[in-house]
Amino acid sequence: MEPVPLLTHIQSRRSIRKYQQRPVPQAVIERVLEAARWGPSAHNRQPWRFTVLTKQQHRSDLADAMAARLQADLRADGVDEDIITADTGRSQARLKNAPVVIVVSMTMADMDRYPDERRQHFEWVMATQSVAMAAQNLLLMAHAEGLGAVWMCAPLFCPETVREVVGIPAGLEPQGIVAMGYPAQERTRTREPLSSRVVFR
Ligand SMILES: Cc1cc2nc3c(=O)[nH]c(=O)nc-3n(C[C@H](O)[C@H](O)[C@H](O)COP(=O)(O)O)c2cc1C
C-alpha cells in the first residue's frame, strides 16, 4: 500500500462522532497511543497520561456521571428542560456507543517549579500545550488506522467527576476525552483560507 502523503492525511481527518460497534483490536489502540507518546513536550517531560476504557460498563458509568453533572450545570443556568435533555443525551450516547474512550490527563509532577505564580502559570500552559500535541498525534494515527475519533473537552468542566468515576489519581488533571471507533459516518468540513490566518512579513 502506497503511503498517503502527510498533507492529504491531515486534510482528510475529520472529527467522527458515530461508530460501528465492531471492537477495536488492542494492538491498534496501542499503536494509536504510541503515536501520542512520541509527541513533542516541554523539556521532554511527557506530562500526558491516558486511561483507556473499552468495557461498556466503564464507558456508561462515565457517560452517566458526566451527564448528571452537565444537567445540573445547565439547570443552574436556567436552560430549557428540552434542550438539557437533548444536550445531555447526545454526549451520553456518544460515550456509551464509542467502542474506545480515552481519558487524556495531564500531570505537573515532572514539570519545572517556580516560586512565583506568573512563571508557574506558564509552566502549566506548557504542559497543556504538550498534551494537546500528543492528542493531535493520537487523532492523526487513529485516522491512519482507519478509525474515527473526536476530542471532547467536557472533562475540563467536571474534572472531579471524571477522576472519581474513572479512578484517576488526584494529581492528574483530565484535559479531554477521545471517543474512538471504526467510523459509521462521513463528514466534510472546511477551513478558512490560509491568507486569513497567516501574515508573511
Ligand atoms: C480543544 C477542542 C475541544 C473540542 N471539544 C469538542 C467537544 O466537546 N465535542 C465535540 O463534539 N467536538 C469537540 N471538538 C472537535 C471540534 O468540534 C472539531 O475539531 C472542529 O469542529 C473541526 O472539525 P474537524 O475536526 O472535523 O475538522 C473539539 C476540538 C478541540 C480542538
The ligand as an ORCA input file, in Angstrom:
! r2SCAN-3c Opt
* xyz 0 1
  C      -9.946     21.972     22.157
  C     -11.023     21.265     21.386
  C     -12.227     20.983     22.018
  C     -13.230     20.259     21.341
  N     -14.358     19.893     22.028
  C     -15.296     19.168     21.400
  C     -16.418     18.693     22.127
  O     -16.534     18.893     23.336
  N     -17.357     17.982     21.470
  C     -17.236     17.703     20.126
  O     -18.115     17.067     19.573
  N     -16.170     18.126     19.404
  C     -15.197     18.830     20.016
  N     -14.066     19.228     19.321
  C     -13.958     18.921     17.884
  C     -14.195     20.180     17.030
  O     -15.568     20.487     17.035
  C     -13.715     19.914     15.596
  O     -12.326     19.623     15.612
  C     -13.946     21.126     14.694
  O     -15.313     21.392     14.528
  C     -13.339     20.915     13.295
  O     -13.873     19.749     12.703
  P     -12.917     18.575     12.167
  O     -12.101     18.082     13.353
  O     -13.841     17.505     11.658
  O     -12.077     19.137     11.091
  C     -13.054     19.904     19.973
  C     -11.837     20.214     19.353
  C     -10.836     20.854     20.049
  C      -9.513     21.110     19.376
*
